[in-house]
């Protein structure tokens, strides 16, 4: 994360700059102690806060598209006129500044009054919207409903014990001990009351009565709805092996999971991470930051090869090994007896802590019981509506028609979940917005971020631009000559350009 305490950079825009000094798309300057970014879009010049409201990413290194700017780190997008966070993962707006032109000079002296985003008219707005799920999708939907000036009732039912949090941080900075817990909530507790969102935690939904348009809670209480959003997310796969239920063996999905792992990590000498994919390896990096010896056990021969291919898989392995991680690949755990973790190969690892990260499965039971169409996920159309009118599904459970790959896909990415929640919110208000965002995720391993745009379940060619070992590369995954996805390390602008090219279906 960038340092928000660093002194402001660039020229003092309140004193003005000559037009000749602003020749590119952006120019970083400051007004007083606040950094401000000048942005050129067509014939207009805008001024906006210089850092993304998500993780403080440097917008000066981002991409200007029409009347918006995209963050180079995690692909958030902001409206240059209003400052609105138009695309997740950013949720908070940025300040916009008044641009003055006096003769040959451009000046910025004061902020504009925050302009309320233009809201499309809702056709037959529902009286009550019920959201089942308290993760990224459910929160993004509820927040967007209020941002769109929806004034009806919002009921959000979550089986979590904590209000929605920034889940990616649980395996990254927070677990590593470099981020405080007060960074985690997506909004402070008072937000829900102030926004009139009825957030009910520790609440199980037993069934959906589609005829009566009501959800039935575990205790038998019913809550009626006019529109329903299913955002039940995914749950960790648990290992069916002896000893997997011991107190020092944990999956990592929720804030309580993370707190427990952190408590066990205090004083731990050695940890076993079962699973060599994204969550497992991010957890491994975080535990190494706590100076714990880490052993990673995985069935695959290369970490993350199925998603990133062999070259990046080898790089990720070597990166972790440079930081002291010990791999046991092509192997699995058959039993955990006390602190003894037994491998199928016959090896035994003594460990104080075991973290299980072998994947997740979508929570489909509620949708199946309600009779919704299921195909390895809840089947939705381009507007995220299920086979039952008035019921939408989004996030980890939804399988939608992806216009970029031409296939029906389901992905388990945080940013996709948030963006689908936002689209579902607008569609529950009658706006009929097709979900056409390019899938995006990022993964952090020590000081190395990997960004990934697109979706490639299989490919026949991998084209590498740059040097993976030097941590400077763009990797394209192709099928029949067409780019399906792009992974990058420290090629942030190229990653944004790849995303834009996919949106325009122009190839890359």
N, C-alpha and C positions, 0 to 999 in steps of 0.2 A: 504494500500500500504506500502511496506517495506521502511525503511528510507535509501535513497541512500547516506546520509551524515554520516552514522554511520562509526566508524573506522573499518579498514579491520580486518577480523577474520582469525584464523588459522595460520599455520606456514608460514614463509617467504620462498616461493618456489624458489626464486632466490638463496637462500643459500642451497637449496636442502633438501630432506628428505630421510631417509633410506627406502628401499623397504618394510621392515617389518612394517613401520608406515602406509602403504597404503594397507590395507587388505580387504576393502569393495569395493563397486561399485563406490563410489565417495569420495573425500576428499576436503574440503574447505580450501583454503589458500589464499595467496596474493603475488603480485609482486609490490613492492612499495606501493602505496595507492590503487591499483586496486585489487579487490577480484577475484580470479581465481579458477576454479573448475577442479580438476583432475578427469577424468572419465575412468573407466576400461570397455572396451568392448571386450570380448573374450581375445585374447592375447595382444591386443594393449592398450596403455594408451594415452588418449587425454587430452588436456587442453583447456578450453573455459571460456568465461566470466561467472561469477557465478550467474548472475541474468537475468531473462526473460526480454526481451525488451518491453513487453506489459505493465505490472504493477509492474515490478521489483520483481517478485516472486522468491523465493529461489530455484534455480535449484538443490542444494544439497539435497533437500527433494523430488526431483522428481523421475522419473522412467527412467532407461536406457533400451532402446530397440534397439538391433542390433547396428547400428552406429548413433543413435540419442538419445536425451534426452528430456523428456516431463516435462513441468512445472506443479507443483502440484496445482496451483491456478486455472488456466483457460484452461489447457490442450493444450497450445501451444507446438510446437515440433521443435527442432533445429537439424540440421545436424552437427555431431561432427567433420567432416572433413572440412566443409566449413563455418560453423556458420550460414548457411542460415536458415531463419524462414520457415520451411517446411510446417507448418500448422498454420492457423489462430487460435486465434486472434492476435498473434504476427505477425508483418509485417517486422520489422527491423532485420537485421542479427546481430549476436554476433561476437566479435573478437575471433579468435582461436589463440592459443599460441604454440610455438615450445617446444616440450618435449625432453629433453636431458637425457641420462642415462650414468653416469660415475661410473663405478664399481658398487657398491651396492646402489648408490644414484640416485634419480630422481630430476631433476632440471628444472625449467621454468624461462627463463630470458627475452624473447622477443616475441612479437606478430609475427605471420606469415603474409605474404602479403595476403590480402583478395582474396581468390580463387573464381573465377566466377563459380557459380553453373553449373553443367553439363546440357546442354540444348538438349533435344531430337529434332531431325530434324523434321521440319514442312513440311508436304506434301501439295504442292499447297497452300502456305500461301496466304490468301486473301489480296487484296489491301486496302480495307477499312472495318473496323469493327465499327458498331454503337451500342452503349449501351444505352438503355432507362431506366433511373433510376439513382439517385445520392445517394443511400444509401450504406449499407455494401456490397451488392452483386456487384453493378456496380463498386464501387471503387476497390474492391478486384480483379475483372476481369481486369480492366484497368491497375492496378499496376502489376499484374502477366503477362499480355501481354508484358509489357516492360521488366520485369525481365527475361522473356523467349526470349528476344532479338528480339521480333517482331518489324519490322521497317516500317510497313505500317501505314495508317491513323487510328487514334482512335477518334471517336466523341462520347462524353458522354452528353446525354440530360437529364437534371434534372429540375423538376418543383419546387425544393427547392430554397430558396433565399440564402442559405449558402452552401459552399463547404462541401463535406462529413465530418461528425463528428462522434465521438465515442458516439453513441446513448445510450448505457447502462448507461453512466455517467449522462445522463440528469435526470434520476429518482433517482440516487444514490448520489455520492459525490458532483457533481456540484450543484444540487438542494439543497443539505444540506448546501452548502456554504463552504465546506472543500476542494474544488478543483477549481483552477483558470480556467478561460475560455480558456487560451492558451493551456490547456491540451486537449481540445476537438477536434481540427482539426486532421483528420487522416494523413494529410500531410499539410505543409505550402502552402500558395497560390501559391508561385513560383514553386512548384513541377510540377504543371500541364503544365506550359509553358516549363519548363526545360525538361519534359518528352514528350513533343509534344502531350499532351492529350488535345483535344479541348473540354473543359468543358463549356457547355452552361447552365447557371442557369436561373431560372424563365422561363423555356421553356416547353410548352405543346405540346405533340405529339397527333395529332388528329386522325390519322389512319395509317395503314400499307398497302401499295400496294404490295402484295406478288408476283404478276406477274411481276411488274416492279422492284421488289427488292428495294423499297424506302420507307422511312417514310415521312409522310406529317405532317408538323407542323401546329399549330393553325392558323397562318397567311397565310397558303397556300404554304409556301416554302417546297420543297422536298429535301431530302438528300438520296442519293443512298447508298446501302450497299452490300458487298459481304457476310458478316455474320452479323447476328443481335442477340443481347442478350436482352431479355425482363427481366428487373429487377425492375418492377414497385412497388414492395413491398406491404405494406398494409396501410390502413387508419383507424383512430380511428372510432369506432362506436359512433354516436352522439344520444343523447337521444331525442326521439320525445315527449317532454313534454313542457308545457308552461314555459317560462322563461329561457330555455336552451341557448338562444342566448344573454344573458346579458353580459356586459363587465367583470364581475367578475367570469364568468363560462368558464372553459377552459379544453380542452383535453391536454394530454402531449405526443407529438410525435416528434416535431421538436425543433431545437434550438430557433427559435422565440417563440414557445409555452413556453419553459422553462424560457426564459428571462421574458416573460410577467407574468408568475406565480411568479417568484422571485420578480418582482417589486411589485406585489400585496401583496406578503407575508410580505414585509417591512411595519411594523406598523399594520399588521393584528393580531387580537386577537384569532379568531376561524376560522377553515377551515372544510369543509365537503368534504370527498373523497367518490365518488360514485363508488363502485366496490372494492371487497375484494380479487382480484387476485394479480399477481406479480407487475404490474405497480402501481396499486392503493396502495398496502401496502408498496412498496418501496418509493412511494411519501409520504405516511403517515409518515414513519420513517424520511425522510428528512425534512418534515415540523416540526416534533417534535424536530429535532435538532435545529430548529430556534425558539424554545419555543412557538410555536403556539398550541393552544388546537385543537386536531384533532378528528373528528367523522367520522367513516367509516361505510357506508351503503352498505349492500350487500344482494343479494337474497339468497345466500347459507347459510346453517346452520353452516358450518365451513369454514374458509378461506382456499382456495386452496386445498380443499379435493379432487376435481376431478382429480388433477394431483398428489398430494403428499399423499393422503389417510387421514384417520381420526386422526391417532396418530400425524403425523407431522402437520396436520391442527390445532389440539388443541394446540400443542406447539407454533406454529406461533402466534395464537391468544393470548396465555398467555404472550408470549414475548412482543408483542405490548402493551398489557394491563399493563405490568410492567413498560413500558415507558410512560404510561398515555393516550394511545389511547382508545377512547370510541367506542364500536361496537354497531351497530344496524343491526343484522343479521336476515335473513328471512324477510327482508323488502326492500322497494324500494322508490325512490323519485318520487312523482307524479307531483310536480310543484315547481318552484322557483319564488317567488314574491319578488323582491328586495332582501333583505338579509335574507328573510324567506324561508327556505327549508322545504317543507311539505312532510312527509312520508306517505306511504299508511296506516300504522298503526294508523295514526292520529297525530303523534307527529310533532312538529315543532322545527327546529334548526336554530337559528340566526347565520349567518356566513358571514364573510367578503370575503371569497374566496371559490369557489367550483371547485374541480378537478374531472373530469369525466374520469374514467379508467375502462370501462366496456367491453374492448376487442377491437379487430381490425378485419377488413375484407380485404381479398386480393383484390387488384385493378386488376380486370379481364376484364374491359370494352374494352380495346384496343385489347387484345387477342381474345375476343369473336367477336368483329367487324371484325377482320382479318380472322375469320373462323378457328382458331386453336381449337383442341380438348380440351374440358373443362370437368372436373369432380371434382367439388368443389375445383378448382384450375386448373392451366394449366397442362395438362397431358404431361409428358416428359418420355423418356426412360432412361436407365441406364447411358447414356452419356449426359443427360439433353437436348436432342434435342426434339423439339415439333413435332406435326404431319406434319408440313411443313418443308421440308429439308432446312437447312441453318439458321433456326431460333431456338435459344435455349432460355430456360427460367430457372431461378434460384431464390433462395431466398423464400420469403414469399408466392409467387404466385405458386410455383412449387409443383406438386404432383408427386413423383418419386417412383420407385420400390425399397423399402428398403430391402436389403438382410438380415438384422438382424431380423426384425419382420416378413418378408415374406409377407408384405402387401404394398400397395401403400399408402404413407403417405405424408402429408404436415405439416410442422412445422414452427413456427414463432420465431426461435431462431437466435440471432445475429451471433454466431459462425458458425452455419450451413449455414447461408446466405453467410458469407465470404468464407467458404470452397467451397461452390457450385460455387461462382463466380470464384474462382481460378481454379476449375476443368473445368468450362465452357470456361475459357480463353484458357486452353491447348487444349481443344477439338475443339475450333474454329481454332486452328492452325493445326488440323489434327492428334492429338495424340491419340484419341480414349481411353480416360481414364474413366473407370466406376466410378461413384460417390458411394463410399461404406463406407464413414466415419460414425462412430457411432454418432448419435445426442448428443449434449452436450449443457447445459446452466448452468448459475449460477445466484443466486439471493442473494442480500445482505439486511439484516435487522439489523440495528444498527451494533453491532460487530459480528454478526452471519452470516457466508456465508453458503448457501445451494448449493451444486453441484449436478448435475443430469446428468447421462449418460444413453443412450438408449431411448426407446419410448414405453410407455405402455398406451394405451387408455382404457384398462380394464384389470383386473387381478382377480385371485381367491384366492390369498394368499399374505400376506405381512409378510416378515420375518425381524425381527429387531435384529441387533447385536449391543450391547452397550446400552447406556442410552440416550434417546432423551432429557429428561429434563436436563441432565448434559451436553448437547451440545457435545456429543461424541457418534456418532452412524453411522451405515451403514444400510440402509433400502432397502431390495430387493423386487421388485414387480414381482410376478411370475404368470404364467398361465400354468396349466398342469405340474407343477414342473420345468418349464423352466424360467430362469430369463430374463425378458424383459427390465428392467430398474433398476437403483440403484441410490438412493439419499443418500447424506452423509453430516454430519456436523463435521468438523475437523477430517476427515478421508481421507486426501487428497491422500496419497499413495494408499490406498485401492480403492479409486475412479478411479485412473489411472489404477490400476490392473484390475478393472472391465471393463473398456473401452477396454483394451488390450484383455481380455478374450472374450469379445463380438466380437472383430475383428477376433479373431481366431476361433469363433464359438465353443468355448470349454466349454461353460457354466461357472457359477460362484457360 
